[in-house]
Amino acid sequence: MFYDFAISIPAGTLESSPVEEVLELNEGIIHRVEVEFYPGPRRYVWVKIFRHEHQLWPTNPDGSFKTDAYSIAFDEYYELKGEPLQLLVRGYSPDADYPHVVTIRIGILESKMAILLLHALQGLMKLFKLVGIKV
């Protein structure tokens, strides 16, 4: 499954009171995350992604995604299980003159077979490491 969320961030939105958008998802493994900034924000729009008030992406708590006419995309392995099956996006734009839209895309593997295969691969990687094989 691949989810697509367009989040509108009004001009002048302060970091102390950001726009918050809840992303409703299905249980599974998040394998891909994309944050697309359309042309225009010139690094005046910032976005952070959370789960249970813990910042997931970017990983560093002081970090935020910001760019112009670029998609930040990365492969991930994050197990999304247990209610609520949600992520929270916080966005702000204190110095922007216009509202901007940031698109968040989340890829989830929800097939039990795919999840079992990923767990098996993780175990195999640990075994390789244990016997001294670099992968």
Secondary structure, 3 states (H helix, E strand, C coil): CEEEEEEEECCCECCCCCEEEEEECCCEEEEEEEEEECCCCCCCCEEEEEECCEEEECCCCCCCECCCCEEEEEEEEEEECCCCCEEEEEEEECCCCCCEEEEEEEEEECCHHHHHHHHHHHHHHHHHHHCCCCC
